[in-house]
């Protein structure tokens, strides 16, 4: 049994700020950071909606003109115990 997570089980945390709305969309996405970055870049350059899926298979669709910012980050490993960082 291995303690390492497999690469196929990787999740990426995504936060999207919507203009004129105080809260953000936050979800975990099964896509890679590069795939999400290219989808956001294509959306912003073409004006088409941003379409991403979360880990439960739901689709998130955001109009390109409503995107304030997109934060993409790999999920941090949760630490257990009282050890120092």
Residue, then its C-alpha position, 0 to 999 in steps of 0.5 A: x500500500x502506497x501513501x502517495x496519491x495517484x496523479x489521476x486523483x489530483x484535484x485543483x481548487x478554482x475560485x472565480x470572482x464574478x463582477x458585481x457579486x460579493x461572493x466567489x465561486x469556489x470548487x474543485x476541478x478534476x482538470x489540470x492547472x494547464x487545462x484550466x488556464x487555457x480554457x480561461x485564456x480562450x474564454x477571455x480572448x474569444x468572449x465565449x462563456x467559461x465552462x468548467x466541471x467540478x469533481x461531482x460532474x456538475x458544469x459551471x458556466x460563467x459569461x466571459x464579461x462577468x469574470x473578475x478574476x480566476x484563481x487556480x491552485x493545486x489542492x494542498x496536502x492536509x497535515x495531521x499532527x502538531x509538527x512544525x511547518 
